[in-house]
Amino acid sequence: MGTALYCNVTSSAWMTEINYQKTTIMERINAELGYKAVTEIILRIGPVKTIFKSKIAPVWNRKELTPEDYAFIEGVTAGIKDEKLRTLIKRVIGKSR
C-alpha cells in the first residue's frame, strides 16, 4: 500500500533538481522502511523548516570588523609578498571573523 509523499521546496530550481531524483529518493526511502511505502513524491513551493543551524552568519548578520581585527589581519598577512594572494587571504580572514 503506497502513498504520496508531499514535500515543500524553497524554489523552482530545487523542484527541478528533486524531480530528477524522485526515483532514487523513493527507492532509498522504501529500502530503509522495508516495503513500498512511497509510490509518488509531490513537490510544491512553500516554507521549508530547517533541522540544523548554519554556523556561518548570514551576510546581513555579520559584525563589522574592529580596528583590532584590521590590525590582526594586516599583521598576519604582512609577510606575504604576492599582492593577489595577500589580498585574497585578507578577505578570507575578514569574512571568517
N, C-alpha and C positions, 0 to 999 in steps of 0.2 A: 504494500500500500504506500505509494509515493505521494509526496506533496510538494507544493511550490514553496521555495524559499524567497521571501521578499527582502530585498536589500536596498538601502539608500546609498547613493554615491554623491560626492560633492560637485561633480561636473560631468559634462558630456564626454570629456576626454576619458575619465575613469569609467564611464558607462561603456564606451567603445572597448577599452582595454579589458574590462571584465567580461564583456560579451565574447571576446576572442578566447577567453579561458574558461568559459562556463562548463564545458565538458570535463576538463581536468579538475575543476573545483568540485563538481558533483561527484566525480569518481573518488576523489580523496575523502570527501565527507562520508559517502556511502561505505567506503572501505573502513574508515575509522569506526563507524557505527555498526558495521557488520551486516547491514541489509540496505536495500534500495529505499532509503528514507526520502531522498530529494530527487525528484524527477524533472524539476524545472527551476530555473532561477529567474526571478522577475526583478528588474532593476528600475529604479526611479531616482530622479534628482531630488535631494532633500537633506535635512540635517543629519550629520553623522556624529555619533558620540564616540569620542576617542577613549581608549582604555589605558593610555600612557601619556605622560607629560614629557615634552621635549626639554632637554637640558639646555638648549640654546634659546636665548631670549629672542622674541620676535624683534624685527628691526625697529618698530615703534616703541619697544620697551627697553632698549639698550641704554645704559647710562653713558653720560658724557665723560670723556677722558679728562682726568685732572692734570694739572701741571706736573704732578709727581709721575703720573702714567707716561706723559710725553718724555719726561727726563729719563725714566726707566727704559723706554723704547729706544731713545737716542743712544743711551749707554750700551745697551745690548747690541745694537747694530753698528756702532761706531767703527768697528774693525773690519766691516765688510767693504771691500774695495769696489766690487761691481755695483754700479749705481742702480741698475734694474733689479738685481737681487736684493739689495738693501731696501729699496722702496717696497718690494713685494713682502719682505719679512716684516717691515714696519706695519704694513697694512694688516697682515695676518695677526700679529701680536695685538694691534689696536682693536681688532674685531673680537679677539678672544677675551678681552678684559671686561 
